[in-house]
Amino acid sequence: MALLQDKVILVSGGTQGLGAGVARRAAAEGAAGIAITGRNADSGERLAAEITASGVETRFIKTDLADVEQARNSVLETVTAFGQLDCAVNAAGLTTRGTMLDTTPELFDAHIAVNLKSPFFIMAETIKHLRSRGVPGNILNVISIAELGGQPYLAPYVAAKAGLAGATRNAAHAHRWDKIRINGLDIGWTATDGEAETQKKFHGAGDDWLEKANASVPMGKLGQVDEIAEFIVFLLSDRSGVVTGSVIDWDQNVYGGSD
């Protein structure tokens, strides 16, 4: 049986990058319906049409995660569209740069809103829905290996993602008797279109940035969207057993190791 047979999935930030990869993988693994959220209606509607054409009904829900009410409503709209929600993936993330010394209150608030507050309340609304149905479910939060410390230029991002890691463990503990499993994935450097833009905008990288990046890491390649998406779908499925409250490193550098 497919891993997500008859499940309805919500993927925040599902219109591009890792979120889009998760949506496509969920469709391949038998999902009954998929909702994807994002700000770009063109890319969202295009991806929804692509996945629907493959045989799995997919809805795009235009959502700006800087607005927590839109984030919460994305859960309610998913339930309205499909009649149920079984799994939620918080894949969206704001990666604008700021150090401890130059981060403004406005930049800090933006990171908290997108990287912590909205995922927190998407979790809350999903849990409420699952409890109202009296059914088990799964939530997966895409966090970041940076939550363990990170680079100096990621100060507000690290603060928000570290908060999300703590919220993941807290929610998993609080709702284990509801049979709602909640896990996180601390992904490392990953090859996405968004990362390409980030490298060029903030780090002066050229068109050969990916080739250079691949050569700089132990495995000879950055994290791959399709591989991470496959693992996320596994964690959402019953095949991952009783695992809950885990924040799993997906990286090729070992935290705490030294040369």
Secondary structure, DSSP 4 states (H G I P E B T S, - for coil): --TTTT-EEEEETTTSHHHHHHHHHHHHTT-SEEEEEES-HHHHHHHHHHHHHTTS-EEEEE--TTSHHHHHHHHHHHHHHHS---EEEE-------B-TTT--HHHHHHHHIIIIIHHHHHHHHHHHHHHHHT--EEEEEE--GGGGS--TTBHHHHHHHHHHHHHHHHHHHHTGGGTEEEEEEEE-SEE-HHHHHHHHHHH---TTHHHHHHHTSTTSS-EEHHHHHHHHHHHHSGGGTT--S-EEEE-SS-TT---
